[in-house]
Amino acid sequence: MVDKISIEKKMLFAPGPVLTSERVKKAALQPDICHRSPMFEQIYSGLKSRILKLFNADSNTHHSIVVSGSGTAANETVISSVFNDEEEILIISNGEFGNRLIEIADAYKVGSRVVEFDWGEYPDINKVEDFLKRYSRIKLVSMVYHETSTGMINPVEEVGRLAKKYGKLYHVDAISAVGGENVDVTGQQIDFCTGVPNKSVAGHPGASFVCVNLEAYKQVKNIRGRNVYLNLQKHVEISMNKNQTPNTPAVVMFLTLYEALDELFEEGLNNRIERYKRDADIIRDAVKKRSLKLLIDNDEWMSTTVTSVFLPENIDVYSFVNEMYRRGYVIYLGKGPLLKKNMFQIANMGNIHPEDCYRFVEVFNDVLDSYR
């Protein structure tokens, strides 16, 4: 007989999955429903309107869909569905998740041009424009809003202006930004914007979503696409016509996303962002008091929810992260080349409030002191 699973509660100061409220958890306990039913269609209709609101979009100009799968699934839905054979994608990458976009494009054999920067380096708009001038086959510009692997906010609005200047479509991965930053698909001129519940929205993993500009969609509507399950056109058409999904969705995750969005809007999107800013300030003040180096030291480039920190050479980052875990706090090891430099990350996404951050700081300082 298999032992019963018992999970010890930890405080998740990591960039997803995140802590969720009891209210969101209880939404998963609703009665089982069939996805091919009027009840599901009513839920999906309400969910789509809430997602538009999350992206500062209007139903007259935009449409939203929900995809069963993580944020990578949403990005694949876009990238696999909008290109004819000779068309190319321009990807701006300065971290792990920019590289993920490259990986997706390569998997679908989409011709790629990459403007690559070091991890934690702010993208140079002039280099982006140079690519747009030189390569006429570029159809879509793609970048990450909040590069989670570094905690950097990229120049989304500036790139949006360039994309429109050169007549290109624009895709933004806002997976760890939406709900924690001011994502405005209209003002930032984003045609395809992806997001998830299980970061700043403070919901559960297992679903993702795409906000689609309807004028841009007209340009790709008749493209066959390179995927079956993650086919943008199938998702949009059945969503528009029937409030349905092409295949069986993760129904429970739709319910918890619905509840997480209602909870967010009751708090107020601007209030949520301000709470995250207060949380981040508490954490960053504590880090600075310990004279630890931050990866991003420009306030304008720092996200509201992720802080990347270098430990001194005499402290092993694996040991430090494990000791924080032992004391009840989950933080992240740095990724890629940054891990080799003894970097770790603290996130304040989800159901985390200032009082939680002050308690985190106490434990954080105790663990640092134990290495003296």
Secondary structure, 3 states (H helix, E strand, C coil): CCCCCCCCCCEECCCCCCCCCHHHHHHCCCCCCCCCCHHHHHHHHHHHHHHHHHCCCCCCCEEEEEEECCHHHHHHHHHCCCCCCCCEEEEEECCHHHHHHHHHHHHCCCEEEEEECCCCCCCCHHHHHHHHHHCCCEEEEEEECEECCCCEECCHHHHHHHHHHCCCEEEEECCCCECCECCCCCCCCCCEEEECCCCCCCCCCCEEEEEEEHHHHHHHCCCCCCCCCCCHHHHHHHHHHHCCCCCCCCHHHHHHHHHHHHHHHHHCHHHHHHHHHHHHHHHHHHHHHCCCEECCCCCCCECCCEEEEECCCCCCHHHHHHHHHHCCEECEECCHHHHCCCEEEEECCCCCCHHHHHHHHHHHHHHHHCCC
